[in-house]
Amino acid sequence: METKKVITNVTMVVRAEFIDQVLLLAKSTREQILQEEGCETFILNRKIQEPNTLVLLAIYTSEQAYSWHNQQTYVKVFFAFLKDKLEGTPLVEFLQEL
């Protein structure tokens, strides 16, 4: 039985006054995520025309790896830090590799 990868695309709009703080923690958190055994890639992007919009693309080897990732303290700290720093709720999309 083939293990399905979990591919996530998360878009979030950061309030302008917090973008530098959020980017600093996002970059630090990315380095920890890239060390996870089940993480194939984690790319932190910013929209050119909308520099306060961040787009996170991540690929995990399995649902188990993705679940483990979400339980890590540094992931929880990052999302808790975002509270009151975003314009609305992050858009989380799950993608399928073709």
Secondary structure, DSSP 8 states (H G I E B T S, - for coil): -----EEEEEEEEB-GGGHHHHHHHHHHHHHHHTTSTTEEEEEEEE-SS-TTEEEEEEEESSHHHHHHHHTSHHHHHHHHHTTTTBSS--EEEEE---
